[in-house]
Amino acid sequence: MLKPGGLCFAAAISRFGSLFSGLTWGLLADPGFREIVTGALRDGQHRNPTDHPGWFTTAYFHHPDELEAEAVDAGLSVIGLFGIEGMPGWMAVANDVWDDPAYRELLLEAARLTESEPSLRGLSSHMLLVTQKLDTE
């Protein structure tokens, strides 16, 4: 329930998250993980039937355009869709340099520069959709 003019914030996982995770952490070499990635890319369903602990859980993933369309179909006005991590989220070196304030600021600045670029939003493993309920009067 949302009153007219009310804001809604929704978080989602990118449909490309499994692919990028597999590339980042070397998981794509395993045929079982590649099958999971193929399914997630095809229909947004990341299914981990073996409950392999390193392959995430069963979940639904979104393409950025689908997420916006769902909001519009629900009668909401899209204010913005933002990629949370951007490319820095996939950099293995990010964990090693996070404690360095200067390098951390570089990573955060890179994320800010790309967070709302439509062609790059799906690069983030997580997205934040900000919407507002249209006035119905």
N, CA, C and O atoms as CSV, one atom per row, in Angstrom:
chain,resi,resn,atom,element,x,y,z
A,1,MET,N,N,0.850,-1.170,0.000
A,1,MET,CA,C,0.000,0.000,0.000
A,1,MET,C,C,0.892,1.227,0.000
A,1,MET,O,O,1.886,1.308,0.723
A,2,LEU,N,N,0.506,2.173,-0.829
A,2,LEU,CA,C,1.271,3.402,-0.937
A,2,LEU,C,C,0.303,4.539,-1.216
A,2,LEU,O,O,-0.497,4.458,-2.149
A,3,LYS,N,N,0.365,5.574,-0.436
A,3,LYS,CA,C,-0.553,6.696,-0.654
A,3,LYS,C,C,-0.101,7.486,-1.884
A,3,LYS,O,O,1.072,7.427,-2.255
A,4,PRO,N,N,-1.014,8.224,-2.520
A,4,PRO,CA,C,-0.632,9.035,-3.678
A,4,PRO,C,C,0.519,9.977,-3.323
A,4,PRO,O,O,0.489,10.666,-2.303
A,5,GLY,N,N,1.511,9.988,-4.171
A,5,GLY,CA,C,2.701,10.802,-3.935
A,5,GLY,C,C,3.756,10.101,-3.097
A,5,GLY,O,O,4.872,10.602,-2.960
A,6,GLY,N,N,3.411,8.931,-2.526
A,6,GLY,CA,C,4.347,8.193,-1.687
A,6,GLY,C,C,5.491,7.596,-2.486
A,6,GLY,O,O,5.344,7.292,-3.670
A,7,LEU,N,N,6.617,7.431,-1.837
A,7,LEU,CA,C,7.805,6.867,-2.468
A,7,LEU,C,C,7.942,5.387,-2.155
A,7,LEU,O,O,7.595,4.933,-1.065
A,8,CYS,N,N,8.443,4.658,-3.107
A,8,CYS,CA,C,8.719,3.229,-2.934
A,8,CYS,C,C,10.156,2.969,-3.372
A,8,CYS,O,O,10.577,3.406,-4.443
A,9,PHE,N,N,10.897,2.261,-2.540
A,9,PHE,CA,C,12.266,1.883,-2.848
A,9,PHE,C,C,12.301,0.357,-2.952
A,9,PHE,O,O,11.901,-0.343,-2.022
A,10,ALA,N,N,12.772,-0.144,-4.070
A,10,ALA,CA,C,12.806,-1.586,-4.282
A,10,ALA,C,C,14.209,-2.009,-4.694
A,10,ALA,O,O,14.822,-1.388,-5.562
A,11,ALA,N,N,14.707,-3.053,-4.075
A,11,ALA,CA,C,16.024,-3.596,-4.417
A,11,ALA,C,C,15.843,-4.845,-5.261
A,11,ALA,O,O,14.891,-5.603,-5.075
A,12,ALA,N,N,16.759,-5.051,-6.186
A,12,ALA,CA,C,16.703,-6.227,-7.052
A,12,ALA,C,C,18.122,-6.684,-7.385
A,12,ALA,O,O,19.084,-5.922,-7.290
A,13,ILE,N,N,18.215,-7.936,-7.773
A,13,ILE,CA,C,19.488,-8.512,-8.213
A,13,ILE,C,C,19.509,-8.483,-9.737
A,13,ILE,O,O,18.522,-8.827,-10.387
A,14,SER,N,N,20.624,-8.077,-10.291
A,14,SER,CA,C,20.775,-8.004,-11.742
A,14,SER,C,C,20.751,-9.399,-12.369
A,14,SER,O,O,21.320,-10.348,-11.829
A,15,ARG,N,N,20.095,-9.501,-13.496
A,15,ARG,CA,C,20.051,-10.752,-14.242
A,15,ARG,C,C,21.464,-11.212,-14.624
A,15,ARG,O,O,21.694,-12.405,-14.826
A,16,PHE,N,N,22.395,-10.280,-14.721
A,16,PHE,CA,C,23.758,-10.597,-15.138
A,16,PHE,C,C,24.668,-10.929,-13.962
A,16,PHE,O,O,25.850,-11.216,-14.150
A,17,GLY,N,N,24.121,-10.890,-12.750
A,17,GLY,CA,C,24.924,-11.121,-11.553
A,17,GLY,C,C,25.657,-12.442,-11.538
A,17,GLY,O,O,26.830,-12.487,-11.167
A,18,SER,N,N,25.000,-13.521,-11.929
A,18,SER,CA,C,25.656,-14.835,-11.925
A,18,SER,C,C,26.790,-14.902,-12.934
A,18,SER,O,O,27.850,-15.466,-12.662
A,19,LEU,N,N,26.555,-14.320,-14.099
A,19,LEU,CA,C,27.596,-14.315,-15.125
A,19,LEU,C,C,28.831,-13.577,-14.642
A,19,LEU,O,O,29.945,-14.090,-14.743
A,20,PHE,N,N,28.634,-12.356,-14.109
A,20,PHE,CA,C,29.775,-11.569,-13.669
A,20,PHE,C,C,30.453,-12.199,-12.453
A,20,PHE,O,O,31.676,-12.149,-12.325
A,21,SER,N,N,29.662,-12.790,-11.567
A,21,SER,CA,C,30.243,-13.484,-10.420
A,21,SER,C,C,31.082,-14.663,-10.890
A,21,SER,O,O,32.180,-14.897,-10.386
A,22,GLY,N,N,30.555,-15.405,-11.861
A,22,GLY,CA,C,31.298,-16.537,-12.410
A,22,GLY,C,C,32.596,-16.117,-13.063
A,22,GLY,O,O,33.605,-16.812,-12.946
A,23,LEU,N,N,32.580,-14.977,-13.754
A,23,LEU,CA,C,33.805,-14.465,-14.370
A,23,LEU,C,C,34.800,-13.989,-13.316
A,23,LEU,O,O,36.001,-14.234,-13.428
A,24,THR,N,N,34.291,-13.311,-12.298
A,24,THR,CA,C,35.150,-12.744,-11.266
A,24,THR,C,C,35.817,-13.820,-10.425
A,24,THR,O,O,37.003,-13.717,-10.113
A,25,TRP,N,N,35.077,-14.837,-10.062
A,25,TRP,CA,C,35.572,-15.837,-9.108
A,25,TRP,C,C,35.927,-17.173,-9.751
A,25,TRP,O,O,36.182,-18.145,-9.040
A,26,GLY,N,N,35.949,-17.241,-11.077
A,26,GLY,CA,C,36.390,-18.461,-11.763
A,26,GLY,C,C,35.398,-19.608,-11.695
A,26,GLY,O,O,35.792,-20.767,-11.826
A,27,LEU,N,N,34.128,-19.315,-11.495
A,27,LEU,CA,C,33.121,-20.367,-11.360
A,27,LEU,C,C,32.613,-20.895,-12.703
A,27,LEU,O,O,32.043,-21.985,-12.757
A,28,LEU,N,N,32.808,-20.145,-13.778
A,28,LEU,CA,C,32.259,-20.548,-15.078
A,28,LEU,C,C,32.915,-21.804,-15.641
A,28,LEU,O,O,32.384,-22.415,-16.568
A,29,ALA,N,N,34.047,-22.190,-15.099
A,29,ALA,CA,C,34.706,-23.417,-15.564
A,29,ALA,C,C,33.906,-24.658,-15.197
A,29,ALA,O,O,34.090,-25.717,-15.798
A,30,ASP,N,N,33.020,-24.535,-14.213
A,30,ASP,CA,C,32.208,-25.670,-13.792
A,30,ASP,C,C,30.933,-25.724,-14.632
A,30,ASP,O,O,30.169,-24.760,-14.645
A,31,PRO,N,N,30.689,-26.845,-15.340
A,31,PRO,CA,C,29.486,-26.949,-16.182
A,31,PRO,C,C,28.185,-26.751,-15.401
A,31,PRO,O,O,27.224,-26.204,-15.942
A,32,GLY,N,N,28.139,-27.176,-14.165
A,32,GLY,CA,C,26.938,-27.000,-13.354
A,32,GLY,C,C,26.637,-25.530,-13.105
A,32,GLY,O,O,25.482,-25.108,-13.161
A,33,PHE,N,N,27.674,-24.754,-12.831
A,33,PHE,CA,C,27.454,-23.326,-12.621
A,33,PHE,C,C,27.088,-22.639,-13.932
A,33,PHE,O,O,26.245,-21.742,-13.949
A,34,ARG,N,N,27.714,-23.055,-15.022
A,34,ARG,CA,C,27.372,-22.473,-16.330
A,34,ARG,C,C,25.907,-22.709,-16.664
A,34,ARG,O,O,25.264,-21.847,-17.263
A,35,GLU,N,N,25.370,-23.865,-16.284
A,35,GLU,CA,C,23.949,-24.147,-16.522
A,35,GLU,C,C,23.058,-23.182,-15.731
A,35,GLU,O,O,22.040,-22.709,-16.237
A,36,ILE,N,N,23.451,-22.897,-14.494
A,36,ILE,CA,C,22.709,-21.942,-13.675
A,36,ILE,C,C,22.734,-20.562,-14.333
A,36,ILE,O,O,21.708,-19.885,-14.394
A,37,VAL,N,N,23.893,-20.149,-14.819
A,37,VAL,CA,C,24.046,-18.846,-15.474
A,37,VAL,C,C,23.184,-18.776,-16.731
A,37,VAL,O,O,22.525,-17.766,-16.982
A,38,THR,N,N,23.189,-19.838,-17.510
A,38,THR,CA,C,22.383,-19.866,-18.736
A,38,THR,C,C,20.908,-19.660,-18.413
A,38,THR,O,O,20.219,-18.906,-19.101
A,39,GLY,N,N,20.426,-20.322,-17.381
A,39,GLY,CA,C,19.032,-20.155,-16.979
A,39,GLY,C,C,18.727,-18.747,-16.501
A,39,GLY,O,O,17.688,-18.181,-16.841
A,40,ALA,N,N,19.635,-18.179,-15.710
A,40,ALA,CA,C,19.421,-16.822,-15.191
A,40,ALA,C,C,19.393,-15.805,-16.332
A,40,ALA,O,O,18.581,-14.879,-16.317
A,41,LEU,N,N,20.260,-15.968,-17.301
A,41,LEU,CA,C,20.270,-15.046,-18.436
A,41,LEU,C,C,19.022,-15.208,-19.299
A,41,LEU,O,O,18.502,-14.238,-19.850
A,42,ARG,N,N,18.552,-16.446,-19.406
A,42,ARG,CA,C,17.390,-16.727,-20.258
A,42,ARG,C,C,16.092,-16.185,-19.669
A,42,ARG,O,O,15.340,-15.484,-20.346
A,43,ASP,N,N,15.833,-16.515,-18.399
A,43,ASP,CA,C,14.516,-16.188,-17.843
A,43,ASP,C,C,14.562,-15.511,-16.468
A,43,ASP,O,O,13.522,-15.318,-15.837
A,44,GLY,N,N,15.739,-15.158,-16.013
A,44,GLY,CA,C,15.853,-14.456,-14.735
A,44,GLY,C,C,15.757,-15.355,-13.515
A,44,GLY,O,O,15.727,-14.860,-12.388
A,45,GLN,N,N,15.708,-16.663,-13.717
A,45,GLN,CA,C,15.614,-17.584,-12.582
A,45,GLN,C,C,16.973,-18.214,-12.316
A,45,GLN,O,O,17.454,-19.028,-13.105
A,46,HIS,N,N,17.580,-17.840,-11.215
A,46,HIS,CA,C,18.850,-18.411,-10.780
A,46,HIS,C,C,18.489,-19.599,-9.892
A,46,HIS,O,O,18.058,-19.424,-8.752
A,47,ARG,N,N,18.666,-20.783,-10.414
A,47,ARG,CA,C,18.272,-21.992,-9.674
A,47,ARG,C,C,19.524,-22.786,-9.311
A,47,ARG,O,O,20.311,-23.159,-10.181
A,48,ASN,N,N,19.694,-23.038,-8.022
A,48,ASN,CA,C,20.827,-23.800,-7.504
A,48,ASN,C,C,20.281,-25.110,-6.937
A,48,ASN,O,O,20.139,-25.240,-5.721
A,49,PRO,N,N,19.974,-26.082,-7.802
A,49,PRO,CA,C,19.320,-27.308,-7.339
A,49,PRO,C,C,20.171,-28.162,-6.407
A,49,PRO,O,O,19.634,-28.976,-5.655
A,50,THR,N,N,21.486,-27.989,-6.447
A,50,THR,CA,C,22.348,-28.794,-5.579
A,50,THR,C,C,22.646,-28.098,-4.252
A,50,THR,O,O,23.302,-28.669,-3.381
A,51,ASP,N,N,22.161,-26.865,-4.102
A,51,ASP,CA,C,22.461,-26.058,-2.908
A,51,ASP,C,C,23.966,-25.907,-2.671
A,51,ASP,O,O,24.418,-25.800,-1.530
A,52,HIS,N,N,24.728,-25.899,-3.757
A,52,HIS,CA,C,26.168,-25.674,-3.651
A,52,HIS,C,C,26.366,-24.344,-2.926
A,52,HIS,O,O,25.841,-23.325,-3.375
A,53,PRO,N,N,27.107,-24.326,-1.820
A,53,PRO,CA,C,27.190,-23.111,-1.001
A,53,PRO,C,C,27.841,-21.912,-1.697
A,53,PRO,O,O,27.567,-20.774,-1.315
A,54,GLY,N,N,28.679,-22.126,-2.688
A,54,GLY,CA,C,29.333,-21.013,-3.362
A,54,GLY,C,C,28.583,-20.496,-4.576
A,54,GLY,O,O,29.054,-19.585,-5.257
A,55,TRP,N,N,27.414,-21.071,-4.854
A,55,TRP,CA,C,26.679,-20.715,-6.071
A,55,TRP,C,C,25.399,-19.949,-5.784
A,55,TRP,O,O,24.499,-19.934,-6.623
A,56,PHE,N,N,25.294,-19.332,-4.658
A,56,PHE,CA,C,24.136,-18.536,-4.257
A,56,PHE,C,C,22.922,-19.446,-4.090
A,56,PHE,O,O,23.039,-20.666,-4.201
A,57,THR,N,N,21.811,-18.883,-3.835
A,57,THR,CA,C,20.585,-19.631,-3.586
A,57,THR,C,C,19.678,-19.565,-4.812
A,57,THR,O,O,20.049,-18.975,-5.827
A,58,THR,N,N,18.516,-20.155,-4.727
A,58,THR,CA,C,17.521,-20.007,-5.787
A,58,THR,C,C,16.857,-18.646,-5.617
A,58,THR,O,O,16.405,-18.297,-4.526
A,59,ALA,N,N,16.804,-17.879,-6.712
A,59,ALA,CA,C,16.277,-16.516,-6.629
A,59,ALA,C,C,15.853,-16.045,-8.017
A,59,ALA,O,O,16.216,-16.637,-9.034
A,60,TYR,N,N,15.086,-14.979,-8.030
A,60,TYR,CA,C,14.696,-14.326,-9.275
A,60,TYR,C,C,15.567,-13.098,-9.476
A,60,TYR,O,O,15.768,-12.305,-8.556
A,61,PHE,N,N,16.077,-12.952,-10.680
A,61,PHE,CA,C,16.909,-11.816,-11.045
A,61,PHE,C,C,16.160,-10.960,-12.055
A,61,PHE,O,O,15.265,-11.450,-12.744
A,62,HIS,N,N,16.518,-9.699,-12.146
A,62,HIS,CA,C,15.836,-8.768,-13.047
A,62,HIS,C,C,16.786,-8.152,-14.071
A,62,HIS,O,O,17.948,-7.871,-13.780
A,63,HIS,N,N,16.266,-7.956,-15.256
A,63,HIS,CA,C,16.923,-7.086,-16.230
A,63,HIS,C,C,16.479,-5.674,-15.844
A,63,HIS,O,O,15.322,-5.485,-15.470
A,64,PRO,N,N,17.364,-4.681,-15.925
A,64,PRO,CA,C,16.966,-3.329,-15.513
A,64,PRO,C,C,15.691,-2.836,-16.191
A,64,PRO,O,O,14.849,-2.217,-15.539
A,65,ASP,N,N,15.536,-3.097,-17.475
A,65,ASP,CA,C,14.343,-2.632,-18.194
A,65,ASP,C,C,13.075,-3.305,-17.670
A,65,ASP,O,O,12.019,-2.676,-17.607
A,66,GLU,N,N,13.176,-4.575,-17.296
A,66,GLU,CA,C,12.013,-5.295,-16.757
A,66,GLU,C,C,11.587,-4.705,-15.420
A,66,GLU,O,O,10.396,-4.576,-15.139
A,67,LEU,N,N,12.551,-4.355,-14.617
A,67,LEU,CA,C,12.249,-3.809,-13.301
A,67,LEU,C,C,11.476,-2.493,-13.429
A,67,LEU,O,O,10.496,-2.270,-12.717
A,68,GLU,N,N,11.912,-1.645,-14.319
A,68,GLU,CA,C,11.203,-0.387,-14.551
A,68,GLU,C,C,9.803,-0.643,-15.098
A,68,GLU,O,O,8.843,0.003,-14.679
A,69,ALA,N,N,9.685,-1.582,-16.032
A,69,ALA,CA,C,8.378,-1.886,-16.633
A,69,ALA,C,C,7.403,-2.410,-15.583
A,69,ALA,O,O,6.226,-2.050,-15.612
A,70,GLU,N,N,7.861,-3.248,-14.659
A,70,GLU,CA,C,6.996,-3.757,-13.595
A,70,GLU,C,C,6.459,-2.618,-12.738
A,70,GLU,O,O,5.292,-2.629,-12.344
A,71,ALA,N,N,7.299,-1.645,-12.451
A,71,ALA,CA,C,6.870,-0.513,-11.643
A,71,ALA,C,C,5.809,0.305,-12.376
A,71,ALA,O,O,4.808,0.704,-11.782
A,72,VAL,N,N,6.026,0.551,-13.655
A,72,VAL,CA,C,5.067,1.323,-14.445
A,72,VAL,C,C,3.744,0.565,-14.537
A,72,VAL,O,O,2.676,1.164,-14.415
A,73,ASP,N,N,3.814,-0.753,-14.752
A,73,ASP,CA,C,2.600,-1.575,-14.813
A,73,ASP,C,C,1.815,-1.527,-13.503
A,73,ASP,O,O,0.595,-1.693,-13.497
A,74,ALA,N,N,2.516,-1.302,-12.404
A,74,ALA,CA,C,1.873,-1.228,-11.088
A,74,ALA,C,C,1.353,0.181,-10.787
A,74,ALA,O,O,0.862,0.446,-9.689
A,75,GLY,N,N,1.466,1.077,-11.762
A,75,GLY,CA,C,0.953,2.433,-11.582
A,75,GLY,C,C,1.916,3.375,-10.888
A,75,GLY,O,O,1.507,4.411,-10.364
A,76,LEU,N,N,3.185,3.025,-10.879
A,76,LEU,CA,C,4.178,3.873,-10.233
A,76,LEU,C,C,4.963,4.657,-11.281
A,76,LEU,O,O,5.141,4.203,-12.411
A,77,SER,N,N,5.413,5.806,-10.899
A,77,SER,CA,C,6.262,6.631,-11.758
A,77,SER,C,C,7.715,6.378,-11.358
A,77,SER,O,O,8.066,6.487,-10.183
A,78,VAL,N,N,8.555,6.041,-12.333
A,78,VAL,CA,C,9.961,5.752,-12.043
A,78,VAL,C,C,10.729,7.059,-11.867
A,78,VAL,O,O,10.776,7.896,-12.768
A,79,ILE,N,N,11.319,7.214,-10.711
A,79,ILE,CA,C,12.178,8.367,-10.438
A,79,ILE,C,C,13.596,8.054,-10.871
A,79,ILE,O,O,14.274,8.900,-11.454
A,80,GLY,N,N,14.046,6.842,-10.588
A,80,GLY,CA,C,15.394,6.456,-10.978
A,80,GLY,C,C,15.661,4.995,-10.712
A,80,GLY,O,O,15.065,4.385,-9.825
A,81,LEU,N,N,16.559,4.451,-11.487
A,81,LEU,CA,C,17.050,3.088,-11.276
A,81,LEU,C,C,18.560,3.182,-11.212
A,81,LEU,O,O,19.198,3.701,-12.129
A,82,PHE,N,N,19.129,2.681,-10.132
A,82,PHE,CA,C,20.545,2.878,-9.870
A,82,PHE,C,C,21.254,1.546,-9.667
A,82,PHE,O,O,20.759,0.666,-8.962
A,83,GLY,N,N,22.420,1.411,-10.295
A,83,GLY,CA,C,23.295,0.284,-10.017
A,83,GLY,C,C,24.030,0.579,-8.723
A,83,GLY,O,O,24.628,1.647,-8.588
A,84,ILE,N,N,24.002,-0.331,-7.779
A,84,ILE,CA,C,24.581,-0.066,-6.463
A,84,ILE,C,C,26.114,-0.136,-6.478
A,84,ILE,O,O,26.773,0.796,-6.018
A,85,GLU,N,N,26.676,-1.206,-6.990
A,85,GLU,CA,C,28.117,-1.380,-6.924
A,85,GLU,C,C,28.844,-0.932,-8.182
A,85,GLU,O,O,29.951,-0.400,-8.102
A,86,GLY,N,N,28.232,-1.142,-9.348
A,86,GLY,CA,C,28.923,-0.853,-10.595
A,86,GLY,C,C,30.119,-1.763,-10.783
A,86,GLY,O,O,30.245,-2.787,-10.110
A,87,MET,N,N,30.985,-1.393,-11.686
A,87,MET,CA,C,32.175,-2.195,-11.984
A,87,MET,C,C,33.055,-2.452,-10.755
A,87,MET,O,O,33.581,-3.557,-10.618
A,88,PRO,N,N,33.236,-1.475,-9.858
A,88,PRO,CA,C,34.086,-1.751,-8.698
A,88,PRO,C,C,33.627,-2.954,-7.873
A,88,PRO,O,O,34.442,-3.601,-7.215
A,89,GLY,N,N,32.341,-3.253,-7.906
A,89,GLY,CA,C,31.842,-4.399,-7.160
A,89,GLY,C,C,32.369,-5.733,-7.652
A,89,GLY,O,O,32.349,-6.720,-6.916
A,90,TRP,N,N,32.838,-5.772,-8.883
A,90,TRP,CA,C,33.347,-7.022,-9.456
A,90,TRP,C,C,34.864,-7.110,-9.436
A,90,TRP,O,O,35.431,-8.121,-9.849
A,91,MET,N,N,35.517,-6.078,-8.970
A,91,MET,CA,C,36.975,-6.069,-8.960
A,91,MET,C,C,37.495,-6.845,-7.750
A,91,MET,O,O,37.239,-6.479,-6.602
A,92,ALA,N,N,38.220,-7.907,-8.026
A,92,ALA,CA,C,38.768,-8.704,-6.932
A,92,ALA,C,C,39.668,-7.856,-6.039
A,92,ALA,O,O,39.737,-8.092,-4.833
A,93,VAL,N,N,40.350,-6.887,-6.607
A,93,VAL,CA,C,41.254,-6.032,-5.843
A,93,VAL,C,C,40.501,-5.105,-4.890
A,93,VAL,O,O,41.099,-4.588,-3.947
A,94,ALA,N,N,39.214,-4.884,-5.110
A,94,ALA,CA,C,38.463,-3.952,-4.266
A,94,ALA,C,C,38.523,-4.336,-2.790
A,94,ALA,O,O,38.661,-3.467,-1.930
A,95,ASN,N,N,38.421,-5.616,-2.494
A,95,ASN,CA,C,38.492,-6.052,-1.096
A,95,ASN,C,C,39.849,-5.756,-0.481
A,95,ASN,O,O,39.948,-5.446,0.707
A,96,ASP,N,N,40.898,-5.852,-1.297
A,96,ASP,CA,C,42.255,-5.643,-0.790
A,96,ASP,C,C,42.554,-4.172,-0.509
A,96,ASP,O,O,43.382,-3.863,0.348
A,97,VAL,N,N,41.891,-3.267,-1.221
A,97,VAL,CA,C,42.214,-1.844,-1.092
A,97,VAL,C,C,41.146,-1.041,-0.358
A,97,VAL,O,O,41.307,0.166,-0.177
A,98,TRP,N,N,40.061,-1.683,0.067
A,98,TRP,CA,C,38.949,-0.967,0.687
A,98,TRP,C,C,39.374,-0.184,1.932
A,98,TRP,O,O,38.817,0.879,2.205
A,99,ASP,N,N,40.332,-0.681,2.678
A,99,ASP,CA,C,40.756,-0.001,3.905
A,99,ASP,C,C,41.625,1.220,3.639
A,99,ASP,O,O,41.882,1.998,4.557
A,100,ASP,N,N,42.077,1.404,2.417
A,100,ASP,CA,C,42.848,2.595,2.043
A,100,ASP,C,C,41.843,3.695,1.680
A,100,ASP,O,O,41.181,3.597,0.646
A,101,PRO,N,N,41.714,4.741,2.509
A,101,PRO,CA,C,40.686,5.767,2.270
A,101,PRO,C,C,40.745,6.399,0.880
A,101,PRO,O,O,39.701,6.654,0.279
A,102,ALA,N,N,41.928,6.653,0.367
A,102,ALA,CA,C,42.049,7.280,-0.950
A,102,ALA,C,C,41.562,6.346,-2.051
A,102,ALA,O,O,40.858,6.780,-2.963
A,103,TYR,N,N,41.929,5.069,-1.977
A,103,TYR,CA,C,41.500,4.127,-3.015
A,103,TYR,C,C,40.007,3.828,-2.890
A,103,TYR,O,O,39.306,3.681,-3.891
A,104,ARG,N,N,39.527,3.739,-1.640
A,104,ARG,CA,C,38.097,3.524,-1.418
A,104,ARG,C,C,37.287,4.652,-2.060
A,104,ARG,O,O,36.252,4.406,-2.679
A,105,GLU,N,N,37.764,5.886,-1.909
A,105,GLU,CA,C,37.067,7.020,-2.516
A,105,GLU,C,C,37.070,6.914,-4.041
A,105,GLU,O,O,36.086,7.286,-4.680
A,106,LEU,N,N,38.143,6.421,-4.628
A,106,LEU,CA,C,38.178,6.213,-6.077
A,106,LEU,C,C,37.135,5.181,-6.503
A,106,LEU,O,O,36.446,5.372,-7.506
A,107,LEU,N,N,37.018,4.102,-5.754
A,107,LEU,CA,C,36.019,3.079,-6.073
A,107,LEU,C,C,34.601,3.641,-5.953
A,107,LEU,O,O,33.758,3.394,-6.815
A,108,LEU,N,N,34.343,4.389,-4.895
A,108,LEU,CA,C,33.017,4.977,-4.696
A,108,LEU,C,C,32.700,6.013,-5.774
A,108,LEU,O,O,31.566,6.096,-6.246
A,109,GLU,N,N,33.689,6.787,-6.154
A,109,GLU,CA,C,33.473,7.780,-7.205
A,109,GLU,C,C,33.142,7.096,-8.530
A,109,GLU,O,O,32.266,7.552,-9.265
A,110,ALA,N,N,33.837,6.009,-8.833
A,110,ALA,CA,C,33.545,5.259,-10.061
A,110,ALA,C,C,32.116,4.730,-10.034
A,110,ALA,O,O,31.427,4.759,-11.053
A,111,ALA,N,N,31.667,4.249,-8.885
A,111,ALA,CA,C,30.296,3.754,-8.760
A,111,ALA,C,C,29.302,4.900,-8.954
A,111,ALA,O,O,28.291,4.737,-9.637
A,112,ARG,N,N,29.586,6.055,-8.358
A,112,ARG,CA,C,28.684,7.211,-8.503
A,112,ARG,C,C,28.605,7.685,-9.952
A,112,ARG,O,O,27.537,8.078,-10.421
A,113,LEU,N,N,29.723,7.649,-10.654
A,113,LEU,CA,C,29.755,8.128,-12.039
A,113,LEU,C,C,28.943,7.250,-12.984
A,113,LEU,O,O,28.504,7.706,-14.039
A,114,THR,N,N,28.748,5.998,-12.606
A,114,THR,CA,C,28.072,5.056,-13.511
A,114,THR,C,C,26.743,4.539,-13.001
A,114,THR,O,O,26.062,3.810,-13.722
A,115,GLU,N,N,26.343,4.889,-11.778
A,115,GLU,CA,C,25.181,4.270,-11.152
A,115,GLU,C,C,23.870,4.456,-11.905
A,115,GLU,O,O,22.996,3.592,-11.833
A,116,SER,N,N,23.715,5.554,-12.621
A,116,SER,CA,C,22.447,5.776,-13.309
A,116,SER,C,C,22.587,5.757,-14.832
A,116,SER,O,O,21.647,6.111,-15.543
A,117,GLU,N,N,23.734,5.352,-15.331
A,117,GLU,CA,C,23.926,5.233,-16.772
A,117,GLU,C,C,23.142,4.014,-17.265
A,117,GLU,O,O,23.466,2.885,-16.898
A,118,PRO,N,N,22.112,4.233,-18.093
A,118,PRO,CA,C,21.259,3.112,-18.518
A,118,PRO,C,C,22.019,1.933,-19.123
A,118,PRO,O,O,21.639,0.783,-18.905
A,119,SER,N,N,23.065,2.195,-19.864
A,119,SER,CA,C,23.783,1.096,-20.509
A,119,SER,C,C,24.638,0.294,-19.529
A,119,SER,O,O,25.149,-0.765,-19.894
A,120,LEU,N,N,24.805,0.773,-18.297
A,120,LEU,CA,C,25.673,0.096,-17.329
A,120,LEU,C,C,24.954,-0.394,-16.074
A,120,LEU,O,O,25.579,-1.046,-15.237
A,121,ARG,N,N,23.683,-0.107,-15.919
A,121,ARG,CA,C,22.985,-0.461,-14.673
A,121,ARG,C,C,23.009,-1.952,-14.386
A,121,ARG,O,O,23.139,-2.350,-13.228
A,122,GLY,N,N,22.888,-2.790,-15.415
A,122,GLY,CA,C,22.893,-4.229,-15.203
A,122,GLY,C,C,24.243,-4.782,-14.806
A,122,GLY,O,O,24.349,-5.950,-14.432
A,123,LEU,N,N,25.279,-3.961,-14.883
A,123,LEU,CA,C,26.612,-4.388,-14.477
A,123,LEU,C,C,26.700,-4.577,-12.966
A,123,LEU,O,O,27.485,-5.393,-12.484
A,124,SER,N,N,25.906,-3.833,-12.229
A,124,SER,CA,C,25.891,-3.987,-10.775
A,124,SER,C,C,25.166,-5.272,-10.401
A,124,SER,O,O,24.196,-5.661,-11.053
A,125,SER,N,N,25.637,-5.920,-9.360
A,125,SER,CA,C,24.930,-7.123,-8.926
A,125,SER,C,C,23.603,-6.767,-8.271
A,125,SER,O,O,22.678,-7.578,-8.250
A,126,HIS,N,N,23.512,-5.558,-7.740
A,126,HIS,CA,C,22.278,-5.107,-7.098
A,126,HIS,C,C,21.850,-3.768,-7.680
A,126,HIS,O,O,22.680,-2.928,-8.029
A,127,MET,N,N,20.539,-3.590,-7.777
A,127,MET,CA,C,19.979,-2.347,-8.297
A,127,MET,C,C,18.965,-1.809,-7.293
A,127,MET,O,O,18.336,-2.569,-6.555
A,128,LEU,N,N,18.820,-0.502,-7.279
A,128,LEU,CA,C,17.826,0.154,-6.435
A,128,LEU,C,C,16.892,0.943,-7.334
A,128,LEU,O,O,17.321,1.830,-8.072
A,129,LEU,N,N,15.606,0.611,-7.265
A,129,LEU,CA,C,14.575,1.307,-8.031
A,129,LEU,C,C,13.851,2.259,-7.092
A,129,LEU,O,O,13.396,1.858,-6.020
A,130,VAL,N,N,13.745,3.518,-7.495
A,130,VAL,CA,C,13.037,4.522,-6.715
A,130,VAL,C,C,11.826,4.945,-7.539
A,130,VAL,O,O,11.964,5.392,-8.677
A,131,THR,N,N,10.638,4.800,-6.953
A,131,THR,CA,C,9.398,5.123,-7.661
A,131,THR,C,C,8.499,5.978,-6.776
A,131,THR,O,O,8.742,6.151,-5.581
A,132,GLN,N,N,7.472,6.497,-7.394
A,132,GLN,CA,C,6.481,7.290,-6.668
A,132,GLN,C,C,5.100,6.918,-7.192
A,132,GLN,O,O,4.897,6.749,-8.394
A,133,LYS,N,N,4.163,6.796,-6.267
A,133,LYS,CA,C,2.797,6.507,-6.676
A,133,LYS,C,C,2.188,7.758,-7.280
A,133,LYS,O,O,2.255,8.845,-6.706
A,134,LEU,N,N,1.589,7.580,-8.457
A,134,LEU,CA,C,0.963,8.706,-9.140
A,134,LEU,C,C,-0.285,9.152,-8.393
A,134,LEU,O,O,-0.977,8.339,-7.780
A,135,ASP,N,N,-0.565,10.443,-8.448
A,135,ASP,CA,C,-1.813,10.947,-7.858
A,135,ASP,C,C,-2.965,10.376,-8.648
A,135,ASP,O,O,-2.938,10.379,-9.878
A,136,THR,N,N,-3.978,9.887,-7.958
A,136,THR,CA,C,-5.122,9.258,-8.631
A,136,THR,C,C,-6.350,10.159,-8.645
A,136,THR,O,O,-7.425,9.724,-9.059
A,137,GLU,N,N,-6.215,11.378,-8.212
A,137,GLU,CA,C,-7.363,12.296,-8.176
A,137,GLU,C,C,-7.499,13.036,-9.473
A,137,GLU,O,O,-8.409,13.851,-9.626
